[in-house]
Amino acid sequence: MPPRFIRELIPRRETRGPLGAVVVSLKSLTWVQWAQFWSGWLAWTCDAIDFVAVSLTVPLLSEQFGKSTSAITTALTLTLLFRSVGAVIFGMISDRFGRKWPLVVNLILCCVLELGTGFVNTFSQFLALRALFGIAMGGIWGLSSSSALENLPVELRGLASGILQEGYIIGYIFAAVINLTLVAQYGWRVLFWAGAGITCVAAVIRALVPESPFFLRAKEQEKAKGTNTSQNFLRQTKEMLKLHWLLCIYAVLLMTGLNFLSHGSQDLYPTYLQTTKGFSAHNATVATIIGNCGAVIGGAIGGWASQYIGRRLTIVFCVLLVGVFIPLWVLPSSFSALSAGAFCIQLGVQGAWGVIPIQLAEMSPPAFRATFPGVVYQLGNMVSAASAQIEATGGNNLKTTIMKDGVLTVVPDYATVQAIFIGAVAAFVIVIAIIGPENHGSHFENADADACGDEAMDHKSQTSCREVDEKSSA
């Protein structure tokens, strides 16, 4: 029998079922539910392409603007800092006016700012646009996750959560492929222009997909009760913070740890391989792609497993996997071994992240399913905004020697810096995950009904949602 603390992590509410239940649920989905999910996934993928464009081109940007690596990473920090502002603005708009058009506007703003980034001539212009870009990016995750997950059956939400979250990694891979091909031939600006084009396509697709049936049903109930969320939203927000302040603090701490883990293992990874391991830009990009293939697999497995063993226990197991493979991440010097280390590390990092969209949706107060996840996610991003700068500063103070062009050369020791950084963050995430709450398998689609939590009402709620779904598609 497992230790007591592990047994306590396993959800008490029995939500496990045979794999056939997942298959049946997949077959029962309408085209609107499929479109809702994949349009949210695509928006989140575009967010990743737009953000990692800087991470992948740090050496080129450093050369372009005549700045150090530490100075260039200021752009990453500014973007992450201002994402919290965007999460609040677009999350509140979405919870009041719907999932569809706020996300469309959000994507268009990202497109315009990404396009403008490719035309800047000075470092100041670059930093200003990346800060504004952070505000636009801040709304994407909350709006994407609420659109994608809130209309799905309970049996699918774990797997869907993992697939949704790994849209970020698919975006990273897209950006890396563009960096490997077009950037090598035409320069760093083309990566930002390509990202703008893909984001524009995502905005058009989202504009063609109907509004969230869940949101429409909630508005119908609101109208029937004679209430108006648009007028009372600020008052409700105040009440939510008053009642759920401890939950908000916990969620921000969890997101802080996971964002440190993600950004600490991704943002400076190509720079680490080129600077400390002496890889070419081409090989560093290929290794990044291999690592992100592990991330895609980890996210899907993590999200799916969490449906059966619980959200917190899945996070703990995945982060333990990260700790185990840190030596393979930093000690070897060969391409094959370091690529294997990247694959295993990202398998664990994104395995934990695959749980997060549904974990936050289940934890969220009902009326704030776009605001709460987006804000706590981006607040965690804000706290962890300096990840790349912390590692860059550590590399400036901790040196190692490598053979470069037949000459012993002193370079920043990003391997040691990242091993210490990732190890410490992994320990923090495990502790936070163990002590936190979990609402595994919550039927949150009933939250706005009078009989919350009643299984009979669950069937009624799903039927109502399907009726709104059909009306929307009509």
N, C-alpha and C positions, 0 to 999 in steps of 0.2 A: 504494500500500500504506500502511495506517495506521502511525503511529509505533510504535516497539517497545513503549513502556509501555502503549499501548492494546491491542496484540496480546496482551500478557501478561495483561491483565484478562479477555480472552475465555477461557472455560473450555476446557481442553484435552480434557476428556472430551466426546465427541460425544453430545449428548442431543437435538439438534434433529431435528424430524420435521415432516411435513406437517401442515397444519391439520386434515386428515381424522383424524389420530391423536387429536386433542383431541375431535372429534365422536364417534368410536368409544368413547373412554373415558367420555364423558358418558352415552352410551347404555347402557354396561355397568354403571353405578352402581346399586346396590340402594337400596331406600327407606331402609334404615338409614343408609347412607352419606350420602344426601341429608339425612336428619334430623339426623345428627351435625353436618354442616357448618352447616346453617341455624340450629340451636339454639345453636351456638357463635357464629355471626354475630350473632344476636339478643342474646345475653348481652353481647357487646362493644358493641353499639349502645346498650344500656341503660347501660353504664358511661359512655359519652360523654354521654348525656342528663343523667345525675346529676352529672357533673363540670362541664360547661359551663353548668349552671344558675346558677352563681355568676358566671362570666364575663359572661353576658348581662345580669345584673341588678346589676352593680357600682354604677351611679349610684343605683338604687333602694335598694340595701342601704346605701349611704353616707348617703342621706337618712334611712333608717329608724333606723340606729344612731348617727347624728351623727358619723361617722368619715370620714377622708380616703380618697381612692382607694388610696393606698399602704397604709393600715391594712386596708382591705377585702381587698386582695390577699394579706394574711397568711393568709387562709383557704385560698387556692389553694396557697400555699407549704406549709402544714401538711398538706393533703391529699396533695400530692406526696411530702412527706417520709415520711409514715407508710405510703405504698403499698408501700414496700420490705418493711416488716414483714409485711404481708399476703401479699406474693408468696412470702416464705419459708415462712410458716405453711401457706397453702393449697397451695402447690406441693409441699411435702413430703408433705402429707396425700394429695394427688392421686396422686403417684407411688407411694404405698404402698397406697392403698385404692381408687383408681379415679377416673375423670373425672366421673362422673355426680353422685353425692350431694354431694361437696365443692363442686361448682359450684352445685348447688341451694341448699345452706346459705349459700354466699357471696352469692347473689342475694337470698335472704330477709333477710340482715343488711343489705344495701344498701337494700332496700325499707324496713325498719324505721327505719334512720337517716335516710333521705331524708324519710320521712314526719314524723319528729320535727323535722327542720330547719324544716319549714313551721310549727311551733308555737313556736319560740323567741321570747323577748321581750328578751333582752339580748345584747350582742355577745360576752360571755364564753361564754354557752350556745352561741351560733352557732359560735365557734371550737372549742369542745370537741367538738361533734357532727361538725364537718368533719374533725377529727383522727381520731376514731373511724371516720368514714366512709372515710378514706384507707386504714385497715387492711383494711376490708371490700373496698374497690375493688381493692386490690393483688393479690388472687388472680384477678381476672376474666380478665385478658389471657392469662396462661399457661395456665389451664384451658381457655379458649375456643379458643386457637390449637391446643393439642394435640388437643382433641376434634375440631376441624374438619378439620385437615390430615393427621393421622397415618393416617387410614383411606382416603385418596384415592390413586389411581394417580399415578405420577411425572409423567405427561404433563399432569396437571391442576393440579399444585401451584403453579406460578407464577401462573396466572390466579386460582386459588382464593385464594392469598395476598393478591393485590391486592384482590379482592372482600371478603375477610374484614376486612382492615385498614380498608377504607372503610366498614365498619359504623360506625366511630367518627364519620365525617363524616355519614353518614345520621342518626345520633343527634344530631349538632350541628344538622342541618337541622330535625329534629323539634322540638328544643328551641327553635330560632329561630322556627319557626312558632307554637308555643305562646306564646312571648314576644310575638310580633307580634299575637296575637289575644286569648287569655285573660288574659295578664298586663296588657295595656293596659286591660282592663276590670275585673279582679278583684284585681290586685296581684301582687307577686312571689312570695308564698307558694304560689299555685296551680301555679307551674312545678315546685316541689319535690314537691307532692302528685301531680301528673300523672306525674312521673318515677317516683315510688314505685309507682303503679298499673301502669305499663308493665313495671317490673322484676318485680313480682309475677306478671304474666302470663308473663314469660320463665322464671321459676322453675318454674311449673306445666308449661310446655311441655318444659323440660329434664327434669323428673321423669318425663314420659311417654316420653322417648326412651331406648332401651336403652343399656347400658354400651358403652364403646368396644371394638370387636372386637380392635383392636390390643392394648389393655391385657389383655383376657381371654386372648388367645393367649400374651402374655408370661407371665402367671400360670400358664398350663398348662405352659409350658416350665420355669418355675421349680419347679413341683411335680414334674415328671418328673425334674428334676436333683436334687431333694431339698434345694433351697436355700430360704431365706426372706428375701426382701428387707425385709420389715417389721422383722425383728430386726437385719439388717445395714445398714440404710439410713444410719445416722450414720457407720459405718465406711466405707461406700462413698462417702459425701459427702466425707469427709476425703481418701480416695484420689483422688477426682475433682479436688478442688482442688489436690492435690499434683501430679497429672499434667497438669492442664489450666489451671494458674493463669494462664499467659500468654494463653490463649484467653479466659479470663474477663475479664482486664484489657482486652483488645482489644474484646470485646463491650460492656463497660460504657462504654468511650470512644466507640464508635460510637453507642450508645444515648443517651449524654449529648449528643453533637452533634445528633442527629436530634430529640431531645426539646427542646433549646434552639431548634431551627429551627421545630418545630411550635408550641410554646407561645409563642415570641416573635412568631409571626405570627398567632396566634389569640386568646390569652387577653385581651389589651387592645385587640383590633381594634375592637370596637363603641365602646369608650370613646375610642379614638383618633379615630374618625370624628366622634363627637359633640363632643369637646372641642377638637381641633385643626382639624378641617375644618368645624365648625359644623353638622353634619347633625342632623336630628331623630332621635329614638329609632327611629321607624318606618323612615326611610331607611337608618339604620345597620344595622338588622336585615335589611332587604332586600338591602343590599350584602353582608352576611355570608352570606346564603343563596346569592347568585350566586357568591361566592368558593368556597363549599363544593360547588357544582355542578361547578366546575373540579376540586376535590379528588377527587370521586367518579370522574370521568373519568380523572384522572391516576393514581389508585391502580390502577384496572383495567388501564390501558395499561402502567403500570410493572411490575405483577406478571406480565402476559402477556409483555411484551418480555424480561423477565429469564430466561424459559424458553429463549430463543433466543440472546441476546447475553451472558448471564451476570448474576449478581446485582450484583457490584461496579460493572461498567460501566454498568448501568442507573442505579444510585444516582448515579454521577458525572455522567452526562448530565442527569438530572433536577435535581440541585442546581446545575449550570451554568445551567440554564433559570431557576432562582430568581434567580441573580445578574444575569442579563440583564434581568429585568423589575422589579428593585427601583426604578428611576426611575419607572416607571408606577405603582408601588405608593404612592409618597409625594409626587411632584411636582404632579400635577393637583389641581384643586379641584372639578371637576364630578363629579356622581354617576356618569355613564356612564363616564368615564375611570377613576375610582378603582375602580369595580366591575370593569372590564376588567382592571385591575392586580391586584385580588384574585383574579380567576379564574385569571390566568396564574401568579401566585405559588403559589397552592394547587395548581394543576396540577403544578408542579414539586415542591413539598414533599411532597404525598401520593403523587406518582409514585415518589419515593424510599422513602416509607414502605410502599408496596404490596409492596415486595420483602422487608420485614423479617420477617414471620411465617415464611415459608419459609426465609429466610436463617438465622435463628436455629435453626429446627427441624433444618436440615441440619448446622449447626455443633455442635449439642448432643450431649454424651455420651449414649449410648443410654438408660441407666437414669434419666436426669434430664430427660426431654423436657417435663415440666410445670414442674419446678423451675428448670432452667437458663434457658430463655427468659424466664420470668416474673420471675426474680430480677434478671437483667442488665438487662432492660427497666426494671424499677422502680428499680434502682440508678441507671440513667441519668436516670430521672425525679427521683430524690432530688437528684442533683447539679444538675439544671436546675430545681429547685423554685422558685428565686427569680426565674425569668424575668420574671414580671409585676411583681414588686417592683423588679427592676433597671430595667425600663422606666419604671415609675412614679416611681422616684427620679430617673432621668435627666430625666424630664419636669419634675420640680420644680426642677431646676437649669438646664434649657435651655428658654428661653421664646421665643415668637413672638407676633405680633400679628395678630388677625383682626377683621373687621367683624362685630359681633354686635348685633342690634337697632339698627342704625344708629350704633353707637358702637365705636370702636377699643378692643379688649379684649386684654389680655395673657393668654395661655394656655400650658400646657405644649406644647412642640414634640415631640410623640410621633412625627411624621413623620421628623425627623432622627434621633431616638433609635433608632427601629426600623430605619431604613436602615443605620445603623452596626452595630447589633446583628446583624441578619440577614446582612449582608455578611460580617462577621467569622466568624460561625458557619458559613456556607456554605463558606468557604475551609477551615475546620477539618475539616468533614465530607468534603470532597473528598480531602484528604490522608489521613485515616484510612481511607476506603474504598479508596484506591489501594494502601496498604501492607498491608492486611489479607488474611486467608485466605479461601478460598471452597471449599465442598464441593458445588458445583452438580450437580444431578441425582442426589444421593445416594439410594440405595435404603435409607433408614434403617429401613424396616419389617423388614429382615433382621438388624438389629443384635443382636438377642437370640439369633439362630440360631448354630449352631456354624460354619457356612460363610459368614461375613459377606462380602458383596461379590461372591459368585458369581452370575452371571446365571441359571444353572440353578436355584439356590436361590431366586432372586427369584420365579420362576414358582411354585415350591413354596410360598413364603411367602405370595404373593398368594392361592393356592388355600386354604391353611390359614386365612388371614384371612377369606376368603369363607365358609368352613365355619363359623367361629365367628360370623360375621355372621348366617348363616342360623339357627344355634342361638339367637342372641340374639333375632332377630325372632320365632322360634317361641315 
